[in-house]
Amino acid sequence: MQSPSNTANIEWRDGQPYASEFQDVYFSTDNGLLETDYVFLQGNDLMKRWLDAEMQTFIIAETGFGTGLNFLCAVNAWLATSPENATLHFISTEKYPLSLQDMRTALSFWPQLKAVSEPFLAQYESLINGANTIALYDNRVQLSLLIGDATTSLSKITSQVDAWFLDGFAPAKNRDMWQTELFQQMARLSKTSTTFATFTSAGDVRRGLINAGFNVTKRTGFGKKREMLIGNFIP
């Protein structure tokens, strides 16, 4: 595991975080909140799936925790739509976690998420200092943050994932993550009902997912992005 001192090198451009390491934005400059809802929540059909009264646990795995925006949006929807006795386990990987101060600054951009971001921020430092998993929101949510390379981190878990959020920096700028080995780990951790969604429609990503056993469909992208990918696992 990386030291928490190895945090992301952030530049602030018009109040929004920009990753110097990858020369890329953390979320859409059009509207990051709407992007997360469109790409990941709608892309995985989560709200409809969460209405299942028999559901006990739902596991989301994410590549690229970043500012935690996807996590907080998912939590917001989960608390509003899922059965009260069900648990969301959100597992995310991050090679360069944001410092607590940068995380606070980034999330201050979304005051509408304050009710879920404040409890998260109160425990965030323990996550990047090695706690690995924390319980939040009256134990209705568990958050596991795996610090390090995404593929290596995923190789160490055994949980069967229900939905994937593929949200690393763009493949052209972060080739180390979007690799065959990552897609193979996804397949290992997936089951018949497992879905995925990602903002990218890059050919290498599409072919990698298909070769790993996923059914892949192109969908209209968010904002300026022409296309994105969604799909499900076929064992």
Residue pairs with C-beta under 8 A, 6 or more apart in sequence:
1 130
1 147
1 148
2 95
2 147
2 148
4 97
4 128
4 129
4 130
4 147
6 96
7 96
7 97
7 98
7 99
7 102
7 128
8 19
8 21
8 96
8 97
8 98
8 99
8 102
9 19
9 20
9 21
9 96
10 17
10 18
10 19
10 20
10 98
10 102
11 17
11 18
11 19
11 20
12 18
12 105
14 29
15 109
16 25
16 26
16 27
16 29
16 106
16 109
17 25
17 26
17 67
17 98
17 102
17 105
17 106
18 24
18 25
18 26
19 25
19 26
19 96
19 169
21 96
22 169
22 170
22 173
22 174
23 173
24 169
24 170
24 173
24 174
26 32
26 66
26 67
26 69
26 106
27 35
27 36
27 66
27 67
27 69
28 34
28 35
28 222
28 223
30 222
30 223
30 224
31 223
32 69
32 109
32 110
33 69
33 73
33 110
33 112
33 113
34 222
35 199
35 222
35 223
36 69
36 70
36 73
37 73
38 222
39 197
39 198
39 199
39 221
39 222
39 228
40 46
40 70
40 73
40 74
40 165
40 167
40 197
41 47
41 73
41 74
41 77
43 195
43 197
43 198
43 219
43 228
43 230
44 163
44 164
44 165
44 195
44 196
44 197
44 230
45 195
46 74
46 77
46 163
47 77
47 81
49 55
49 58
49 162
49 163
50 58
50 77
50 78
50 81
50 82
50 86
51 81
51 82
52 83
53 83
55 82
55 83
55 86
56 85
56 86
56 87
57 86
57 87
57 88
57 89
58 78
58 82
58 86
58 87
58 88
58 89
58 162
58 163
59 88
59 89
59 90
59 91
59 159
59 160
59 161
59 162
59 163
60 74
60 88
60 89
60 90
60 91
60 161
60 162
60 163
60 164
60 165
61 91
61 92
61 154
61 159
61 161
61 163
61 164
61 165
61 186
61 189
62 70
62 71
62 90
62 91
62 92
62 93
62 164
62 165
62 166
62 167
63 92
63 93
63 150
63 154
63 164
63 165
63 166
63 167
63 168
63 177
63 182
64 92
64 93
64 94
64 150
64 166
64 167
64 168
64 169
64 177
65 71
65 92
65 93
65 94
65 97
65 145
66 94
66 98
66 167
67 98
67 103
67 106
67 107
68 103
68 107
68 117
68 120
68 124
69 106
69 107
69 110
70 165
70 167
71 90
71 92
71 120
71 143
72 107
72 110
72 113
72 116
72 117
72 120
73 113
74 88
74 90
74 165
75 88
75 90
75 116
75 136
75 137
75 141
76 113
76 116
78 88
78 140
78 141
79 116
79 137
79 140
79 141
82 88
82 140
84 140
86 140
87 139
87 140
87 141
87 142
88 140
88 141
88 142
89 141
89 142
89 144
89 159
90 141
90 142
90 143
90 144
91 144
91 146
91 157
91 159
91 161
92 143
92 144
92 145
92 146
92 165
93 145
93 146
93 147
93 148
93 149
93 150
93 153
93 154
94 145
94 146
94 147
95 147
95 148
95 149
95 150
97 127
97 128
97 145
97 147
98 106
100 121
100 124
100 125
100 128
103 121
103 124
104 121
107 113
107 117
107 121
110 117
116 137
119 136
119 137
120 136
120 143
123 131
123 134
123 136
126 134
127 134
127 143
127 145
128 145
128 147
132 144
132 145
132 146
133 142
133 143
133 144
133 145
134 142
134 143
135 141
135 142
136 142
136 143
146 153
146 154
146 156
146 157
147 153
149 176
149 177
150 168
150 177
150 182
151 177
151 179
151 181
151 182
151 185
154 182
154 185
154 186
154 189
155 185
157 189
158 189
159 189
160 189
160 190
160 191
160 194
161 186
161 189
161 190
161 191
161 194
162 191
162 193
162 194
162 195
163 194
163 195
163 196
163 197
164 186
164 190
164 194
164 195
164 196
164 197
164 198
165 196
165 197
165 198
166 196
166 197
166 198
166 199
166 200
166 205
167 198
167 199
168 174
168 177
168 178
169 177
170 200
171 177
171 178
171 200
171 202
171 204
171 205
172 202
178 200
178 202
178 204
178 205
178 208
179 208
180 208
180 211
180 212
182 208
183 208
183 209
183 211
183 212
183 214
184 212
186 196
186 209
186 212
186 214
186 233
187 212
187 213
187 214
187 233
190 213
190 214
190 233
190 235
191 233
191 235
192 233
192 234
192 235
193 232
194 232
194 233
195 230
195 231
195 232
195 233
196 209
196 214
196 229
196 230
196 231
196 232
196 233
197 228
197 229
197 230
198 205
198 228
198 229
198 230
199 221
199 222
199 225
199 228
200 228
200 229
201 218
201 221
201 225
201 226
201 227
201 228
201 229
205 229
206 216
206 218
206 229
209 216
209 229
209 231
210 216
213 233
213 234
213 235
214 231
214 232
214 233
214 234
215 231
215 232
215 233
215 234
216 229
216 230
216 231
217 229
217 230
217 231
218 227
218 228
218 229
219 227
219 228
219 229
219 230
220 226
220 227
220 228
221 227
221 228
222 228
